[in-house]
Amino acid sequence: MGSEQVGTITLMGLRGWGYHGVLDSERTQGQEFIVDVEFEIEMPTIDNIAATVDYGALAAKVTNLIEGEPVNLIETLADTIASSVLDEDQIRATTVAVHKPHAPIRVPFDDVVVRISRRKHV
């Protein structure tokens, strides 16, 4: 009986210009959003891209969501991204962090981050 090898891949700092938020200014001016995606896969046993996740294609998919249909909450954006990541057959679980470093906050701050984790139910 063979043993299973599980690994993670992380895409960090995916950037896109989005119009997410509840304020009119956020919806008209937009701002940069940064997303980190970590996902768990069964590690391939052969040296072939078809046996794993094409993280370049996944990065483009995530960026399209950042730049796509606006939502009010970055929590919603994080959930949408996580669901999209889990659509990939080889991915078992994911953690998505959505950064909103230019959030409309009136005190000095470095970043606002929403982080969610989702797992496929098998």
N, CA, C and O atoms as a GROMACS GRO file, in nm:
protein
  488
    1MET      N    1   0.084  -0.117   0.000
    1MET     CA    2   0.000   0.000   0.000
    1MET      C    3   0.089   0.124   0.000
    1MET      O    4   0.178   0.136   0.085
    2GLY      N    5   0.067   0.217  -0.094
    2GLY     CA    6   0.148   0.337  -0.103
    2GLY      C    7   0.105   0.442  -0.002
    2GLY      O    8  -0.009   0.442   0.045
    3SER      N    9   0.197   0.530   0.029
    3SER     CA   10   0.162   0.637   0.122
    3SER      C   11   0.128   0.764   0.043
    3SER      O   12   0.177   0.786  -0.068
    4GLU      N   13   0.045   0.842   0.100
    4GLU     CA   14  -0.001   0.965   0.038
    4GLU      C   15   0.090   1.079   0.082
    4GLU      O   16   0.125   1.091   0.200
    5GLN      N   17   0.127   1.163  -0.013
    5GLN     CA   18   0.206   1.281   0.019
    5GLN      C   19   0.120   1.404  -0.006
    5GLN      O   20   0.076   1.429  -0.118
    6VAL      N   21   0.099   1.479   0.100
    6VAL     CA   22   0.020   1.601   0.090
    6VAL      C   23   0.116   1.719   0.104
    6VAL      O   24   0.204   1.718   0.189
    7GLY      N   25   0.096   1.819   0.019
    7GLY     CA   26   0.179   1.938   0.025
    7GLY      C   27   0.095   2.062   0.008
    7GLY      O   28  -0.025   2.055  -0.019
    8THR      N   29   0.159   2.176   0.024
    8THR     CA   30   0.091   2.303   0.003
    8THR      C   31   0.167   2.387  -0.098
    8THR      O   32   0.289   2.378  -0.110
    9ILE      N   33   0.092   2.466  -0.169
    9ILE     CA   34   0.146   2.566  -0.260
    9ILE      C   35   0.089   2.699  -0.216
    9ILE      O   36  -0.029   2.707  -0.182
   10THR      N   37   0.170   2.803  -0.216
   10THR     CA   38   0.124   2.936  -0.175
   10THR      C   39   0.152   3.037  -0.284
   10THR      O   40   0.264   3.048  -0.334
   11LEU      N   41   0.049   3.111  -0.321
   11LEU     CA   42   0.062   3.226  -0.410
   11LEU      C   43   0.051   3.349  -0.321
   11LEU      O   44  -0.052   3.370  -0.256
   12MET      N   45   0.155   3.431  -0.317
   12MET     CA   46   0.154   3.547  -0.227
   12MET      C   47   0.158   3.677  -0.307
   12MET      O   48   0.231   3.690  -0.404
   13GLY      N   49   0.078   3.771  -0.262
   13GLY     CA   50   0.085   3.906  -0.318
   13GLY      C   51   0.021   3.922  -0.454
   13GLY      O   52   0.065   4.006  -0.532
   14LEU      N   53  -0.081   3.843  -0.485
   14LEU     CA   54  -0.153   3.865  -0.611
   14LEU      C   55  -0.225   3.999  -0.601
   14LEU      O   56  -0.297   4.026  -0.505
   15ARG      N   57  -0.204   4.082  -0.702
   15ARG     CA   58  -0.258   4.218  -0.696
   15ARG      C   59  -0.358   4.242  -0.807
   15ARG      O   60  -0.345   4.192  -0.919
   16GLY      N   61  -0.461   4.321  -0.772
   16GLY     CA   62  -0.559   4.361  -0.872
   16GLY      C   63  -0.629   4.488  -0.825
   16GLY      O   64  -0.633   4.518  -0.706
   17TRP      N   65  -0.684   4.560  -0.921
   17TRP     CA   66  -0.758   4.683  -0.891
   17TRP      C   67  -0.906   4.647  -0.887
   17TRP      O   68  -0.963   4.600  -0.985
   18GLY      N   69  -0.966   4.669  -0.771
   18GLY     CA   70  -1.107   4.634  -0.754
   18GLY      C   71  -1.189   4.749  -0.702
   18GLY      O   72  -1.136   4.852  -0.658
   19TYR      N   73  -1.319   4.731  -0.706
   19TYR     CA   74  -1.414   4.834  -0.665
   19TYR      C   75  -1.503   4.782  -0.552
   19TYR      O   76  -1.622   4.811  -0.548
   20HIS      N   77  -1.443   4.707  -0.461
   20HIS     CA   78  -1.515   4.646  -0.351
   20HIS      C   79  -1.522   4.742  -0.233
   20HIS      O   80  -1.426   4.815  -0.205
   21GLY      N   81  -1.635   4.741  -0.165
   21GLY     CA   82  -1.652   4.825  -0.047
   21GLY      C   83  -1.795   4.878  -0.041
   21GLY      O   84  -1.873   4.862  -0.134
   22VAL      N   85  -1.826   4.940   0.071
   22VAL     CA   86  -1.961   4.992   0.091
   22VAL      C   87  -1.972   5.142   0.062
   22VAL      O   88  -2.082   5.193   0.044
   23LEU      N   89  -1.861   5.211   0.058
   23LEU     CA   90  -1.864   5.356   0.033
   23LEU      C   91  -1.869   5.386  -0.116
   23LEU      O   92  -1.811   5.314  -0.197
   24ASP      N   93  -1.939   5.493  -0.151
   24ASP     CA   94  -1.946   5.535  -0.291
   24ASP      C   95  -1.807   5.557  -0.350
   24ASP      O   96  -1.782   5.521  -0.465
   25SER      N   97  -1.717   5.616  -0.272
   25SER     CA   98  -1.582   5.644  -0.322
   25SER      C   99  -1.508   5.515  -0.355
   25SER      O  100  -1.430   5.511  -0.450
   26GLU      N  101  -1.531   5.410  -0.279
   26GLU     CA  102  -1.467   5.281  -0.308
   26GLU      C  103  -1.520   5.222  -0.438
   26GLU      O  104  -1.447   5.157  -0.512
   27ARG      N  105  -1.647   5.244  -0.464
   27ARG     CA  106  -1.710   5.189  -0.584
   27ARG      C  107  -1.676   5.269  -0.709
   27ARG      O  108  -1.676   5.214  -0.819
   28THR      N  109  -1.645   5.397  -0.694
   28THR     CA  110  -1.615   5.479  -0.813
   28THR      C  111  -1.465   5.490  -0.839
   28THR      O  112  -1.422   5.487  -0.955
   29GLN      N  113  -1.384   5.503  -0.733
   29GLN     CA  114  -1.239   5.520  -0.751
   29GLN      C  115  -1.164   5.388  -0.752
   29GLN      O  116  -1.062   5.375  -0.820
   30GLY      N  117  -1.214   5.291  -0.678
   30GLY     CA  118  -1.145   5.163  -0.667
   30GLY      C  119  -1.017   5.175  -0.587
   30GLY      O  120  -0.977   5.283  -0.543
   31GLN      N  121  -0.953   5.061  -0.568
   31GLN     CA  122  -0.826   5.056  -0.495
   31GLN      C  123  -0.760   4.921  -0.519
   31GLN      O  124  -0.823   4.827  -0.569
   32GLU      N  125  -0.635   4.913  -0.482
   32GLU     CA  126  -0.562   4.788  -0.497
   32GLU      C  127  -0.600   4.691  -0.385
   32GLU      O  128  -0.608   4.728  -0.268
   33PHE      N  129  -0.621   4.567  -0.424
   33PHE     CA  130  -0.641   4.457  -0.330
   33PHE      C  131  -0.529   4.358  -0.353
   33PHE      O  132  -0.485   4.336  -0.466
   34ILE      N  133  -0.484   4.298  -0.245
   34ILE     CA  134  -0.376   4.200  -0.251
   34ILE      C  135  -0.428   4.070  -0.189
   34ILE      O  136  -0.491   4.071  -0.083
   35VAL      N  137  -0.401   3.960  -0.256
   35VAL     CA  138  -0.454   3.831  -0.210
   35VAL      C  139  -0.342   3.728  -0.200
   35VAL      O  140  -0.257   3.716  -0.289
   36ASP      N  141  -0.343   3.655  -0.090
   36ASP     CA  142  -0.255   3.539  -0.072
   36ASP      C  143  -0.345   3.416  -0.073
   36ASP      O  144  -0.450   3.414  -0.008
   37VAL      N  145  -0.303   3.314  -0.145
   37VAL     CA  146  -0.379   3.189  -0.152
   37VAL      C  147  -0.284   3.073  -0.122
   37VAL      O  148  -0.183   3.055  -0.190
   38GLU      N  149  -0.318   2.998  -0.021
   38GLU     CA  150  -0.246   2.874   0.009
   38GLU      C  151  -0.341   2.759  -0.015
   38GLU      O  152  -0.458   2.766   0.025
   39PHE      N  153  -0.293   2.654  -0.080
   39PHE     CA  154  -0.381   2.540  -0.105
   39PHE      C  155  -0.307   2.410  -0.085
   39PHE      O  156  -0.187   2.398  -0.109
   40GLU      N  157  -0.385   2.312  -0.041
   40GLU     CA  158  -0.334   2.179  -0.010
   40GLU      C  159  -0.368   2.085  -0.125
   40GLU      O  160  -0.481   2.080  -0.174
   41ILE      N  161  -0.267   2.010  -0.168
   41ILE     CA  162  -0.287   1.913  -0.275
   41ILE      C  163  -0.217   1.782  -0.239
   41ILE      O  164  -0.127   1.778  -0.155
   42GLU      N  165  -0.262   1.676  -0.305
   42GLU     CA  166  -0.186   1.552  -0.300
   42GLU      C  167  -0.069   1.571  -0.395
   42GLU      O  168  -0.089   1.601  -0.513
   43MET      N  169   0.050   1.554  -0.345
   43MET     CA  170   0.169   1.578  -0.426
   43MET      C  171   0.176   1.478  -0.540
   43MET      O  172   0.151   1.359  -0.521
   44PRO      N  173   0.210   1.526  -0.660
   44PRO     CA  174   0.216   1.436  -0.775
   44PRO      C  175   0.328   1.334  -0.760
   44PRO      O  176   0.432   1.361  -0.700
   45THR      N  177   0.304   1.216  -0.816
   45THR     CA  178   0.406   1.111  -0.812
   45THR      C  179   0.484   1.105  -0.942
   45THR      O  180   0.579   1.028  -0.955
   46ILE      N  181   0.443   1.186  -1.040
   46ILE     CA  182   0.515   1.196  -1.167
   46ILE      C  183   0.551   1.341  -1.193
   46ILE      O  184   0.484   1.432  -1.142
   47ASP      N  185   0.653   1.364  -1.270
   47ASP     CA  186   0.702   1.498  -1.299
   47ASP      C  187   0.630   1.552  -1.423
   47ASP      O  188   0.688   1.563  -1.531
   48ASN      N  189   0.500   1.586  -1.403
   48ASN     CA  190   0.418   1.628  -1.515
   48ASN      C  191   0.317   1.731  -1.466
   48ASN      O  192   0.248   1.708  -1.367
   49ILE      N  193   0.306   1.844  -1.535
   49ILE     CA  194   0.215   1.952  -1.495
   49ILE      C  195   0.071   1.903  -1.487
   49ILE      O  196  -0.007   1.955  -1.406
   50ALA      N  197   0.033   1.806  -1.567
   50ALA     CA  198  -0.104   1.756  -1.565
   50ALA      C  199  -0.139   1.687  -1.433
   50ALA      O  200  -0.257   1.667  -1.402
   51ALA      N  201  -0.037   1.652  -1.354
   51ALA     CA  202  -0.060   1.582  -1.228
   51ALA      C  203  -0.073   1.676  -1.109
   51ALA      O  204  -0.089   1.632  -0.996
   52THR      N  205  -0.066   1.805  -1.135
   52THR     CA  206  -0.072   1.902  -1.025
   52THR      C  207  -0.160   2.020  -1.066
   52THR      O  208  -0.236   2.011  -1.162
   53VAL      N  209  -0.148   2.129  -0.994
   53VAL     CA  210  -0.226   2.250  -1.020
   53VAL      C  211  -0.140   2.348  -1.098
   53VAL      O  212  -0.025   2.374  -1.061
   54ASP      N  213  -0.194   2.402  -1.204
   54ASP     CA  214  -0.126   2.507  -1.280
   54ASP      C  215  -0.145   2.637  -1.204
   54ASP      O  216  -0.246   2.706  -1.221
   55TYR      N  217  -0.047   2.671  -1.121
   55TYR     CA  218  -0.064   2.788  -1.035
   55TYR      C  219  -0.062   2.919  -1.112
   55TYR      O  220  -0.110   3.020  -1.061
   56GLY      N  221  -0.008   2.921  -1.233
   56GLY     CA  222  -0.017   3.041  -1.316
   56GLY      C  223  -0.160   3.067  -1.359
   56GLY      O  224  -0.207   3.181  -1.356
   57ALA      N  225  -0.230   2.961  -1.399
   57ALA     CA  226  -0.371   2.974  -1.437
   57ALA      C  227  -0.456   3.009  -1.315
   57ALA      O  228  -0.548   3.089  -1.325
   58LEU      N  229  -0.424   2.950  -1.200
   58LEU     CA  230  -0.499   2.980  -1.078
   58LEU      C  231  -0.478   3.126  -1.037
   58LEU      O  232  -0.572   3.192  -0.994
   59ALA      N  233  -0.356   3.176  -1.052
   59ALA     CA  234  -0.328   3.316  -1.019
   59ALA      C  235  -0.410   3.410  -1.107
   59ALA      O  236  -0.463   3.510  -1.060
   60ALA      N  237  -0.421   3.378  -1.235
   60ALA     CA  238  -0.501   3.460  -1.327
   60ALA      C  239  -0.649   3.455  -1.287
   60ALA      O  240  -0.718   3.556  -1.292
   61LYS      N  241  -0.696   3.338  -1.248
   61LYS     CA  242  -0.836   3.321  -1.206
   61LYS      C  243  -0.866   3.407  -1.084
   61LYS      O  244  -0.970   3.474  -1.079
   62VAL      N  245  -0.777   3.407  -0.986
   62VAL     CA  246  -0.794   3.486  -0.865
   62VAL      C  247  -0.791   3.635  -0.898
   62VAL      O  248  -0.873   3.712  -0.848
   63THR      N  249  -0.697   3.676  -0.981
   63THR     CA  250  -0.687   3.818  -1.019
   63THR      C  251  -0.813   3.863  -1.091
   63THR      O  252  -0.859   3.976  -1.071
   64ASN      N  253  -0.870   3.777  -1.175
   64ASN     CA  254  -0.995   3.812  -1.242
   64ASN      C  255  -1.108   3.834  -1.142
   64ASN      O  256  -1.194   3.919  -1.163
   65LEU      N  257  -1.109   3.758  -1.034
   65LEU     CA  258  -1.210   3.778  -0.930
   65LEU      C  259  -1.188   3.909  -0.854
   65LEU      O  260  -1.283   3.979  -0.822
   66ILE      N  261  -1.062   3.942  -0.827
   66ILE     CA  262  -1.031   4.069  -0.761
   66ILE      C  263  -1.082   4.185  -0.846
   66ILE      O  264  -1.140   4.281  -0.795
   67GLU      N  265  -1.060   4.175  -0.975
   67GLU     CA  266  -1.093   4.284  -1.068
   67GLU      C  267  -1.235   4.272  -1.124
   67GLU      O  268  -1.276   4.354  -1.207
   68GLY      N  269  -1.309   4.171  -1.081
   68GLY     CA  270  -1.441   4.145  -1.135
   68GLY      C  271  -1.553   4.217  -1.063
   68GLY      O  272  -1.535   4.328  -1.012
   69GLU      N  273  -1.667   4.153  -1.058
   69GLU     CA  274  -1.790   4.210  -1.002
   69GLU      C  275  -1.767   4.259  -0.858
   69GLU      O  276  -1.724   4.182  -0.772
   70PRO      N  277  -1.795   4.388  -0.833
   70PRO     CA  278  -1.775   4.442  -0.698
   70PRO      C  279  -1.868   4.380  -0.594
   70PRO      O  280  -1.983   4.346  -0.624
   71VAL      N  281  -1.818   4.366  -0.474
   71VAL     CA  282  -1.896   4.321  -0.359
   71VAL      C  283  -1.878   4.422  -0.246
   71VAL      O  284  -1.782   4.500  -0.246
   72ASN      N  285  -1.968   4.422  -0.152
   72ASN     CA  286  -1.959   4.516  -0.040
   72ASN      C  287  -1.848   4.481   0.058
   72ASN      O  288  -1.776   4.569   0.104
   73LEU      N  289  -1.833   4.353   0.088
   73LEU     CA  290  -1.743   4.310   0.194
   73LEU      C  291  -1.625   4.230   0.139
   73LEU      O  292  -1.641   4.149   0.048
   74ILE      N  293  -1.507   4.255   0.196
   74ILE     CA  294  -1.393   4.173   0.154
   74ILE      C  295  -1.408   4.030   0.206
   74ILE      O  296  -1.343   3.939   0.156
   75GLU      N  297  -1.493   4.011   0.306
   75GLU     CA  298  -1.525   3.876   0.351
   75GLU      C  299  -1.592   3.798   0.238
   75GLU      O  300  -1.564   3.680   0.218
   76THR      N  301  -1.680   3.865   0.164
   76THR     CA  302  -1.748   3.803   0.051
   76THR      C  303  -1.648   3.772  -0.060
   76THR      O  304  -1.654   3.666  -0.121
   77LEU      N  305  -1.558   3.865  -0.085
   77LEU     CA  306  -1.455   3.843  -0.187
   77LEU      C  307  -1.368   3.723  -0.149
   77LEU      O  308  -1.339   3.638  -0.234
   78ALA      N  309  -1.328   3.715  -0.024
   78ALA     CA  310  -1.245   3.602   0.022
   78ALA      C  311  -1.319   3.470   0.003
   78ALA      O  312  -1.260   3.371  -0.040
   79ASP      N  313  -1.447   3.467   0.036
   79ASP     CA  314  -1.526   3.346   0.022
   79ASP      C  315  -1.542   3.306  -0.125
   79ASP      O  316  -1.533   3.188  -0.159
   80THR      N  317  -1.564   3.404  -0.212
   80THR     CA  318  -1.576   3.378  -0.355
   80THR      C  319  -1.447   3.319  -0.410
   80THR      O  320  -1.449   3.224  -0.488
   81ILE      N  321  -1.334   3.376  -0.370
   81ILE     CA  322  -1.204   3.326  -0.415
   81ILE      C  323  -1.182   3.184  -0.364
   81ILE      O  324  -1.139   3.097  -0.440
   82ALA      N  325  -1.211   3.160  -0.236
   82ALA     CA  326  -1.192   3.026  -0.179
   82ALA      C  327  -1.276   2.922  -0.253
   82ALA      O  328  -1.228   2.812  -0.283
   83SER      N  329  -1.400   2.956  -0.283
   83SER     CA  330  -1.487   2.863  -0.356
   83SER      C  331  -1.431   2.833  -0.494
   83SER      O  332  -1.434   2.719  -0.540
   84SER      N  333  -1.379   2.936  -0.560
   84SER     CA  334  -1.322   2.919  -0.693
   84SER      C  335  -1.196   2.831  -0.688
   84SER      O  336  -1.176   2.747  -0.776
   85VAL      N  337  -1.114   2.850  -0.587
   85VAL     CA  338  -0.993   2.769  -0.572
   85VAL      C  339  -1.031   2.622  -0.551
   85VAL      O  340  -0.970   2.532  -0.608
   86LEU      N  341  -1.133   2.599  -0.469
   86LEU     CA  342  -1.174   2.461  -0.441
   86LEU      C  343  -1.241   2.394  -0.561
   86LEU      O  344  -1.261   2.272  -0.560
   87ASP      N  345  -1.275   2.470  -0.663
   87ASP     CA  346  -1.328   2.411  -0.787
   87ASP      C  347  -1.223   2.328  -0.860
   87ASP      O  348  -1.257   2.243  -0.942
   88GLU      N  349  -1.096   2.353  -0.830
   88GLU     CA  350  -0.988   2.278  -0.893
   88GLU      C  351  -0.987   2.136  -0.835
   88GLU      O  352  -0.986   2.118  -0.713
   89ASP      N  353  -0.988   2.036  -0.922
   89ASP     CA  354  -0.999   1.896  -0.878
   89ASP      C  355  -0.891   1.855  -0.778
   89ASP      O  356  -0.920   1.786  -0.681
   90GLN      N  357  -0.768   1.897  -0.801
   90GLN     CA  358  -0.657   1.848  -0.720
   90GLN      C  359  -0.648   1.916  -0.583
   90GLN      O  360  -0.576   1.870  -0.495
   91ILE      N  361  -0.721   2.026  -0.565
   91ILE     CA  362  -0.710   2.103  -0.440
   91ILE      C  363  -0.809   2.051  -0.338
   91ILE      O  364  -0.928   2.037  -0.365
   92ARG      N  365  -0.757   2.022  -0.217
   92ARG     CA  366  -0.839   1.968  -0.108
   92ARG      C  367  -0.885   2.075  -0.011
   92ARG      O  368  -0.995   2.067   0.044
   93ALA      N  369  -0.800   2.175   0.011
   93ALA     CA  370  -0.829   2.278   0.110
   93ALA      C  371  -0.755   2.405   0.070
   93ALA      O  372  -0.656   2.401  -0.003
   94THR      N  373  -0.805   2.518   0.120
   94THR     CA  374  -0.740   2.644   0.088
   94THR      C  375  -0.756   2.742   0.203
   94THR      O  376  -0.853   2.738   0.279
   95THR      N  377  -0.660   2.830   0.215
   95THR     CA  378  -0.670   2.947   0.301
   95THR      C  379  -0.646   3.068   0.213
   95THR      O  380  -0.546   3.076   0.141
   96VAL      N  381  -0.738   3.163   0.220
   96VAL     CA  382  -0.732   3.284   0.137
   96VAL      C  383  -0.724   3.404   0.230
   96VAL      O  384  -0.803   3.416   0.324
   97ALA      N  385  -0.630   3.493   0.203
   97ALA     CA  386  -0.619   3.619   0.277
   97ALA      C  387  -0.637   3.734   0.178
   97ALA      O  388  -0.564   3.744   0.080
   98VAL      N  389  -0.736   3.819   0.204
   98VAL     CA  390  -0.759   3.938   0.121
   98VAL      C  391  -0.712   4.059   0.201
   98VAL      O  392  -0.760   4.085   0.311
   99HIS      N  393  -0.617   4.131   0.144
   99HIS     CA  394  -0.560   4.251   0.206
   99HIS      C  395  -0.624   4.374   0.142
   99HIS      O  396  -0.638   4.383   0.020
  100LYS      N  397  -0.661   4.469   0.226
  100LYS     CA  398  -0.716   4.596   0.179
  100LYS      C  399  -0.634   4.707   0.246
  100LYS      O  400  -0.679   4.770   0.341
  101PRO      N  401  -0.512   4.730   0.193
  101PRO     CA  402  -0.420   4.822   0.261
  101PRO      C  403  -0.460   4.969   0.253
  101PRO      O  404  -0.404   5.053   0.324
  102HIS      N  405  -0.557   5.001   0.169
  102HIS     CA  406  -0.601   5.141   0.156
  102HIS      C  407  -0.745   5.158   0.200
  102HIS      O  408  -0.817   5.243   0.149
  103ALA      N  409  -0.787   5.075   0.296
  103ALA     CA  410  -0.923   5.083   0.349
  103ALA      C  411  -0.949   5.223   0.405
  103ALA      O  412  -0.857   5.287   0.455
  104PRO      N  413  -1.073   5.270   0.398
  104PRO     CA  414  -1.105   5.404   0.446
  104PRO      C  415  -1.115   5.408   0.599
  104PRO      O  416  -1.224   5.412   0.657
  105ILE      N  417  -0.999   5.408   0.663
  105ILE     CA  418  -0.989   5.413   0.808
  105ILE      C  419  -0.919   5.544   0.844
  105ILE      O  420  -0.821   5.582   0.780
  106ARG      N  421  -0.970   5.612   0.944
  106ARG     CA  422  -0.921   5.748   0.975
  106ARG      C  423  -0.807   5.752   1.075
  106ARG      O  424  -0.772   5.861   1.122
  107VAL      N  425  -0.749   5.641   1.108
  107VAL     CA  426  -0.632   5.639   1.197
  107VAL      C  427  -0.520   5.566   1.123
  107VAL      O  428  -0.546   5.488   1.032
  108PRO      N  429  -0.395   5.592   1.162
  108PRO     CA  430  -0.285   5.523   1.095
  108PRO      C  431  -0.297   5.371   1.111
  108PRO      O  432  -0.328   5.322   1.220
  109PHE      N  433  -0.272   5.297   1.002
  109PHE     CA  434  -0.276   5.151   1.006
  109PHE      C  435  -0.193   5.098   0.890
  109PHE      O  436  -0.164   5.170   0.795
  110ASP      N  437  -0.154   4.972   0.898
  110ASP     CA  438  -0.074   4.910   0.793
  110ASP      C  439  -0.159   4.833   0.693
  110ASP      O  440  -0.131   4.837   0.573
  111ASP      N  441  -0.261   4.764   0.741
  111ASP     CA  442  -0.335   4.676   0.652
  111ASP      C  443  -0.462   4.628   0.721
  111ASP      O  444  -0.470   4.626   0.844
  112VAL      N  445  -0.558   4.591   0.642
  112VAL     CA  446  -0.676   4.518   0.688
  112VAL      C  447  -0.674   4.386   0.613
  112VAL      O  448  -0.663   4.384   0.490
  113VAL      N  449  -0.686   4.276   0.685
  113VAL     CA  450  -0.678   4.144   0.622
  113VAL      C  451  -0.795   4.059   0.671
  113VAL      O  452  -0.821   4.049   0.791
  114VAL      N  453  -0.864   3.997   0.576
  114VAL     CA  454  -0.963   3.894   0.609
  114VAL      C  455  -0.904   3.762   0.562
  114VAL      O  456  -0.866   3.749   0.446
  115ARG      N  457  -0.898   3.665   0.652
  115ARG     CA  458  -0.841   3.534   0.619
  115ARG      C  459  -0.946   3.427   0.648
  115ARG      O  460  -1.002   3.421   0.757
  116ILE      N  461  -0.972   3.344   0.548
  116ILE     CA  462  -1.067   3.234   0.567
  116ILE      C  463  -1.004   3.104   0.519
  116ILE      O  464  -0.918   3.103   0.432
  117SER      N  465  -1.050   2.996   0.577
  117SER     CA  466  -1.006   2.861   0.536
  117SER      C  467  -1.128   2.780   0.500
  117SER      O  468  -1.231   2.785   0.566
  118ARG      N  469  -1.113   2.703   0.391
  118ARG     CA  470  -1.222   2.616   0.346
  118ARG      C  471  -1.160   2.480   0.308
  118ARG      O  472  -1.046   2.472   0.264
  119ARG      N  473  -1.238   2.376   0.327
  119ARG     CA  474  -1.194   2.239   0.295
  119ARG      C  475  -1.307   2.171   0.219
  119ARG      O  476  -1.424   2.189   0.250
  120LYS      N  477  -1.269   2.091   0.120
  120LYS     CA  478  -1.369   2.011   0.048
  120LYS      C  479  -1.423   1.905   0.142
  120LYS      O  480  -1.350   1.848   0.223
  121HIS      N  481  -1.552   1.879   0.130
  121HIS     CA  482  -1.614   1.769   0.204
  121HIS      C  483  -1.621   1.650   0.110
  121HIS      O  484  -1.688   1.655   0.006
  122VAL      N  485  -1.553   1.546   0.147
  122VAL     CA  486  -1.546   1.430   0.060
  122VAL      C  487  -1.642   1.322   0.105
  122VAL      O  488  -1.650   1.216   0.043
   0.00000   0.00000   0.00000
